[in-house]
Amino acid sequence: MKVAILGIGVAAALTVFAPSAGRAQDTRDTIEGIIKDYLAAHPDEVGQIAKDYLVKHPEAVGEIMASVLKRRPTANKSGNGTPPASGNDAKGADHSAAVASNAQALFSSPHQVTLGNPNGDVTLVEFFDYSCGFCKRALPDMLTLIKDDPNLKIVLKEFPILGPGSVEAARVAIAVRMQDPRGQKYLAFHQELLGGPGHASKERALDAAKDQGLDLARIGRDEATDEVSATIGEDSKLAAALGINGTPSYVVGDKVIVGAVGVAALKERIAAVRGSSVN
């Protein structure tokens, strides 16, 4: 509350005490100094305000990560996700402790989408973003795995980190999953939305849902429920626990594979898990 009052005071001060450009800049510098001193003196209070907000709005985590990723130097200048991994990266990094401690939410969450064989002997988890160019490129890999491997369970995790359009599309997709728990219409929706060019949006997501004969009125109602925020919040927390900050990223067994590594690399990792009976 104090921070909010301070912000109002800042706006009032700029209005009353800044009749000229020069004086306005001096006033801004003074007020910025006051704000910095206040924040430095009250870190716990500011931290609690931020924590309370994120608890109420877990979808904001994705938007924050998107902003961080945009500012981070990367070989992927298009900003469309994580570039394909190669060499040892395609074999995955060992995250056995994190995978084990988050196994229930990672492999068997009530919030997730499950495709393929729900009782498969190996589970592949994919974190994706509907605006991610590399996720679009990797879509045929998942479809090939479903077709070629009848004993594979595939779990999809919404990880909308590429802007507000990604978040909007993810919210619609979760509402689609709620309406179609068996995943038949969901998979067709997912293929249409992820397979389309450009960035995702709520409008494009609703068009894809309409094309699959889904109830748009129900999607509007379901989209406003706590289930949607809970799903995005859980997936964001899982990504953070596993060190995932780009899409697509996969979890197979106890390893995290970052990037669109291709179907051959994924099949190799799945075979390795079967051979060692890790998962």
N, C-alpha and C positions, 0 to 999 in steps of 0.2 A: 504494500500500500504506500509506504514512504517513497519508493522508487517512482510509482505512478504520480504521486503528488509532486515530486521533484520534476518529473517530465512536464507536468502542467505549468509549473513555475517557470521552466525553461521557455516554453512557448510564450507565456505572458511577458517574460522579460524581454524576449526578442521583439515583441510587438510594441512594448511601451518605450524601451530604452534604445531603440535602433532606428532613428530617423534618417540616418545617412549610411552609405555603404561602409565608410571607414569606421564609424562608431559601431555599426552592426558587427563587423569582424572582431573588433576589440571586445564587444559584449560576448560574442560566441566563444572567443578564446577564454574569457574569464569564467563563463558558465561551464565550459568543458573541463576546466581545471577543478571547479567545485564538484562536478559529477565524478571525475576520476578520484578525488579525495574521498568522496562519500562511498564509492564502490570499494575502495581500498580499505576503508574503515569498517565496512559492514559486509564482508564476503559471505558469511554464513547466511545472512538474511537474503541476499541476492541469490545465492545458490538454492535456498529453499523455494524461492519464488519460481526459479527456472525449473526445479524438480517438480513442483506442483503442476506447472503448466504441461510438462511433458507427460506426466501421469494421466492428465485429462485429455491430452491430444497426442497420442503416440505416433500418429501419422506424420507429425512434424519432424520426427527423427529422420525419415527418408528425405525430406526437403532439406534439412540441415546437411546431411551427408552429400546430397547432390551439390550443394553450394561448395562444400569442402573439396569434392572431387573436381569441380570445374576450375578451382584455383591451384590444384596440384599439378606440377609438371608431369606429363605422360606422353608416351609414344603414340597414343591414340588421339590425334588432334581433332578428330571429328566429334569427340564427346559422346559417342554412341555406345559406351560400355567398356568392356575390357578386351584388349586385342588377344588374338589366339596365343595360347601358350605353346612352347616348343621345348624340346630336349627333356631335361629332368623335370621341368615345371609341369609337363603333361602327365607325369607319373603321380603327381600330387604331393602335398606337404603333409607330414604326419601331425595330426591334431587329435591323437587318440584320447587324451585326457579330456579335452573340451567336448569331443563327440560323446564320450561315455557319460559325462555329467549332464549333457543335454539330450540324451538319446530319446527320451519319451516325446519331447516337443519336436525333435528333429525328424523322427521316423513315424510317429504314431499320433500326431496332434489331431484333435477334433476340428482344428481350423484349416487343415491342409487339403489340397487336391491330391487324390491318389489315382493313378492311371496304371495300365498294364495289369499284372497279377497282384491283387491285394495281399496274397499269401506267398509271394515270391521268396526265393531263398536268398536273394540279394536285393538291396534297396539302393536306388540312385536318387539323390535329392538334387534338384536344380533350383537355384536362386536366379530369378530373371526379372527383367523390366520390359514392359511393352514398347518402350521407345528405343530400346537398345538394338543397334544395328547388328552387333555380333550375336545377340540372342536370336534375331531374325535369321541370321546365317546358320545358327545351330539348330533351328527348329526341325529340319529334316533328319538330323541325327537322332533326336528323341523319337520321331515317328518310325525311323528304321529300327531302333531298339525295341519298340513296342511290337513291331511286326516280326522281328527275327528272334526275339528272346521271350518265350512264353513263361519263363520262370523269373522274370524281372519285375520288381515293384518300382514304380516311378512316382516320386513325390515332388510337387511343384510348390515353391515358396514365392509369394509376392514380395519383391524387393524394389519398390519404385523410387529410384534415386536420381532420376534424370529430369526432374522438374515437376511442376504442378500437373501437367497433362498425364504423366506417368501415374501420379497418385490418383487422379480422377478415374483413369482406366482400371487401375487395380481395385478401386472400390466397386466399380460396376462388375468386374470379374468375380469378386468375392460374392456379390449378390447373385450372380449367375450360378456359382457353385452351391449356394444355399438353396436355390430353386431346383438344381439338377444334381443331387448328391451322388448319383451313379456315374456321372461324368460323361455321358454320351453326347449330350448337347454342348456341354462345357468344352469338350475337346474340339468340336467343330467351331465353336466360338473362339477358342484360344488360337486355333490355326488361322482363322480369318483375320483376327485382330493383330496377332504377332506377325503374320505373313504379309500384311499390307505394308506399303512404303511409308516412310516419314515417321514423325512423332505421333504418339498416341494422344487421345483426348477422350473426354466423356462422350462427346457426340459420336466419334468413331466406334467407341465401345458399345454404345446403345444401338448403333446401326448393325453391328455384328450380332448383338443379342436378338434384335428384331429379325434378322435373316435366319436365325435358327428357331424362330417361332416361340421365343421365350416371352413371358408376361412382363412387359415393360413397367406396368403400374406396380407390380410386386417388386420388381428390381428397385424402383424408386423408394418403396417402403423399406425393403431390406437394407438398402444402401445407407439408411440413416440409423441403423441399429448398432448396438455396442459390438456385435460380432465382427463388423468390418474393421473397426479400430483395434479390436483385440487381435485380429489376424495380422494386420500390418505391424502392430506393436510387437507381437511375438516373433515375427520373422525378422524384424530389425534387430531385436535383442539376440536372436540366434546368430545372425550375421556378425554382429559385434563380438560375440563370444568366440566365434570361429575365425576371426580376423578377416572376414570377407568384406571387401569394399568396392567390388566391381561385379559386373554381370557379363555373360553368364558365369556362375561359379557352381561347382558340383561337389557333393559329398558322396563318396563311395567307400564303404567300409569305414576306416578311421582316417582317411585322407581327404584333404580339400584340394580340388583341381580348379584352377582359375583360368578362365578364358574358353573360347570356342576351339577346343582341342581336336575336334573331329570324332566321328563315330568309331574309327579304328582304335584310337587311344582310349576311348571310353570302354569299348569291348575288352581291351587288354586289361584295364583296371578291374572290370567286373569279373573276368576270368581269374585274376589274381586273388580276389576276395573269395571266390568260390573255392579256389585251391587251398587257401589257408583257413577257410571257415571262420573268418573274422566276424562277418555279419550274417 
